[in-house]
Amino acid sequence: AGLMLGGCASQAQQTTANPADPWEPFNRRVFAFNDALDRYALKPVAQGYDTITPDPVQTGVGNFFTNLGEIRTITNSVLQWKWANAGVASKRFLINSTLGLGGLLDPATELGWTAREEDFGQTLATWGVGEGPFVVLPVFGGRTLRHAGGMPADWYTDPMTYVEDDAVRYGARGLELVNYRASVLD
């Protein structure tokens, strides 16, 4: 049995690309980078944030960034001719921005208007663009090439892109990332 297992171990490595993941060597290296970044930096920061930040504050921060995301949803819903979802997202944004104290609270959900996120990757799919291969991006993680190609358009529909003060913009992006990572610690 030992000789047979030894023979299996000596088989040559697969040299052809996996058709389901043609960029597998690149994806594995980027995944390893992302994993190390998360393990040694992002997760410890998120754990500290989770420890010192009360749950209602974390919920408010998440609500704030989700509320800003409604603008992306409105834009992409219109581009996909999903008028009902564009209307719901518009109502959610208006209600949460006013009655929800700038988006810190989410009264729109309590009123029955649930969020249905849309992004430019979904818009490209509606327009007939194929998925393309799977790619793992630094920090952003895995997605299809179509979804990755839609990310720049999503950045332009994000209000944080237009904050002129670099310290405020980068601080807000960092807070959004750490708050999200803390929300998925379990």
N, C-alpha and C positions, 0 to 999 in steps of 0.2 A: 504494500500500500504506500509506503514511504517513497519507493522508487517511482510509482505512478504519479504521486503528487509532485515529486521533483520534476518529472517530465512535463507536467502541466505548467509548473512555474517557469520553465525555460522557454515557453512558447514566445515567439516574437511579438512585440507590441503591434497593435493595429496601426497601420501607416496611412490608411485612407481616412478622409474626413467623414465624420458622422453626418449624414444628410439632414438629420433633425437639428444638428447644432454645428454648422460648418465652421464656426469661429470658436470652437470649444477650447483650444489652447489659450487664446486671448481671454475668453470668458472666465476660465479657471484662474488665470493670474489676477484679473480684476476682482473676481470674487474673493480670492485670498487677501488682496489688499483691503477690500471693504470689510471682510471679517476681522482683520487685525485692527482696522480703524475703529470698528464698533467695539471690539473686545477691550482695547486699551485706552480708548478716548471717549467715544460717544456713550457707551453703556454706563461707565462709572459716573460721568457727568449727569446722565439721566437719572441714575439711582440717587445721587446727591440731591438733585432737583426734586425728585419724588419724595425724598425724606423731609426736606425743609419747606416744601410748598404745599399748602393746604389743598385738599381735593377741589373745593369750590373755585379756587384761583386757577388750578389746572384746567378745570372745565371751562371757565371763562376764557382763558387763553385759547383753548381749542375752538370754542365757539367763535371767537373773534376771527381767527384765520379761516375757519369754515365759511363764515359770513363773507369775507373777502373773496373766497372761491366761487361764490354765487355769480360774480361778474363773469368769470370764465364760463360757468355753466349757461348763463343767459346767452352769451355770444355764440357758443358752440351749439346750443339748442336752436338758435335762429339759423345758423349755417347748415344745420341738419333738417330744417323745416319741422322741428318739434316744437310747435307753437305753444302747446299746453304746458310743456316743461319750461319753456322760456317764461311763461306767465307765472308759474309756481315759483321759479327761481327769483323772478322780479319781486313778487310779493314777499318771499322770504327775506330778500335783501332789504327791502323797504321797512318791513315790520321789525326785523332784528336790528337794523341800524337805528331805528327811532325808539320803539318801545323796549328794545333789547339793549339799550344803553351802548350804542355803537357796536353792537354785535357780541357783547360779553354774555348776554343772556340769549336764549333761543325760544322766544314766545311763539314763533311761527310753527314750530313742531307741535307745541301744545294746542295750536289752532287747527292742526291737522294737515298742514302743508309740509310734507316730508321732502327731504333733499334727495335729488336724483342727479348726481354729478355727471357732467359731460366734459370731455377734454378734446383737444384738437386731434389726438390719435383716433378717437371715435369718429370725429368729423371726417377725417381722411378715409376711414373704413366705409362710412356712408357714401362717400364720393367714389368708392370702388378701388381705392389703393389697397394692394395686397399687404399681408402681414410682414413679409420679409423674414429673414432669420432672427433668431433670438440673440440679444446682445446684453452683456452686463456692463453697465456704466459705472465709473467711479462715483461713489457716494449715493447715486440715484438707484443703483441696483439693476435687476433684470427687467427687460421689457422686449417687445418686438421692435424691429427696426422702424416700422410705421409709427409706433408710439413714441419712440425716441425722436423721430423726425418731427413729430408734432410738438415737442417740448418748447422750442423757441417761440412758437405762436402762443402757447400757454403763458410763457413769461411776459409777453406783451399785453396780455389781458389781465395780468396780476397787478393790482394797484401798488404793491410794494416796489415794483420795478421803477415807478415814477417818483419815489421818495428821493429828493436830491441830496440830503445829508447822508453821506456814506456810513457814518457810525450808526445812525438810526436804522438805515436799511439793512446793514449787515447784522446789527443787533437783533432786529426783528426776525430776520431769516434764521439766525442762530436759535432764538427763542422758539420759533416754530418747529425747528428740527428737534431740539431737546425735548420740548413738550410732547411732540409726536412719539419720540423714542421712549419717553417715560410712560406714555399711554399703552405701549405694547410690551412693557417689561415682563408681564406674566406670560 
